[in-house]
């Protein structure tokens, strides 16, 4: 699903126009990006959390020359799915009963 398809689905589900759904979705995404880039964590209960994480410096290899190189430390955006989201995607398995 791309952004246009998501906007169509949101507009239909919320019974608003596509233009309104686009405005709200765009504003929500921009707000999340701004908050995470300024160091805040955004938590949407049941859905998940967006945050920025530190990635340590590490050693890598140039794929063309196979030469070792140092990859500097950096910040990266991260998303952790909430419990409800995880359970909808992969429902918990029922424990197997022991054989007698």
C-alpha positions in Angstrom: 0.0 0.0 0.0 1.4 3.4 -1.0 0.5 6.8 0.5 -2.2 7.4 -2.1 -3.9 4.1 -1.3 -3.6 4.8 2.4 -5.2 8.2 2.0 -8.1 6.6 0.0 -8.6 4.0 2.8 -8.5 6.6 5.6 -10.9 8.8 3.7 -13.3 6.0 3.3 -13.0 4.7 6.9 -13.3 8.1 8.4 -16.0 9.3 6.0 -14.0 12.4 5.0 -12.8 13.7 1.7 -9.5 12.5 0.2 -8.2 16.0 0.5 -9.0 16.2 4.2 -7.5 12.7 4.8 -4.3 13.7 2.9 -4.0 16.9 4.9 -4.4 15.1 8.2 -2.1 12.2 7.3 0.6 14.6 6.0 0.4 16.7 9.1 0.6 13.6 11.4 3.7 12.3 9.5 5.4 15.7 9.5 4.7 16.0 13.3 6.2 12.6 14.0 9.3 13.3 11.9 9.8 16.7 13.7 9.4 15.2 17.1 11.7 12.2 16.5 14.4 14.4 14.8 14.4 16.7 17.9 15.0 13.7 20.1 11.5 13.0 21.4 9.8 9.6 21.4 6.3 9.4 19.9 4.2 6.6 21.3 0.8 5.6 19.8 -0.7 3.1 22.3 -1.6 -0.2 20.5 0.3 0.9 17.3 3.9 1.5 18.3 6.6 3.9 19.1 8.9 6.1 16.9 12.2 7.2 18.3 15.7 8.0 17.3 18.5 5.6 18.2 22.3 5.9 18.3 24.2 3.6 16.0 27.7 3.0 17.1 30.7 3.5 14.9 31.7 0.3 13.2 34.1 -1.2 10.7 32.8 -2.0 7.2 34.2 -3.0 3.8 34.0 -1.2 0.5 32.2 -3.7 -1.7 34.2 -2.7 -4.8 37.7 -2.8 -3.4 37.1 -5.0 -0.3 39.1 -2.3 1.6 38.3 -1.9 5.3 36.7 1.4 6.2 35.4 3.1 9.4 31.6 3.8 9.4 31.0 6.7 11.8 28.4 6.8 14.6 25.1 8.2 13.6 21.5 8.6 14.7 18.8 6.5 12.9 15.0 6.6 13.1 13.5 3.4 14.7 10.0 2.0 15.0 8.9 -0.6 17.6 5.5 -2.2 17.0 3.0 -2.2 19.9 1.6 -5.3 21.4 -1.8 -5.0 19.6 -0.1 -4.4 16.3 2.3 -7.4 16.8 -0.6 -9.7 17.8 -2.7 -8.7 14.7 0.2 -9.4 12.4 1.3 -12.6 14.1 -1.3 -14.0 16.5 0.2 -15.8 19.5 0.4 -19.5 19.0 -1.6 -21.8 21.3 0.7 -24.0 23.4 0.8 -27.6 22.2 -0.6 -30.2 24.6 1.9 -32.8 25.6 1.5 -36.3 24.1 0.8 -39.1 26.5 
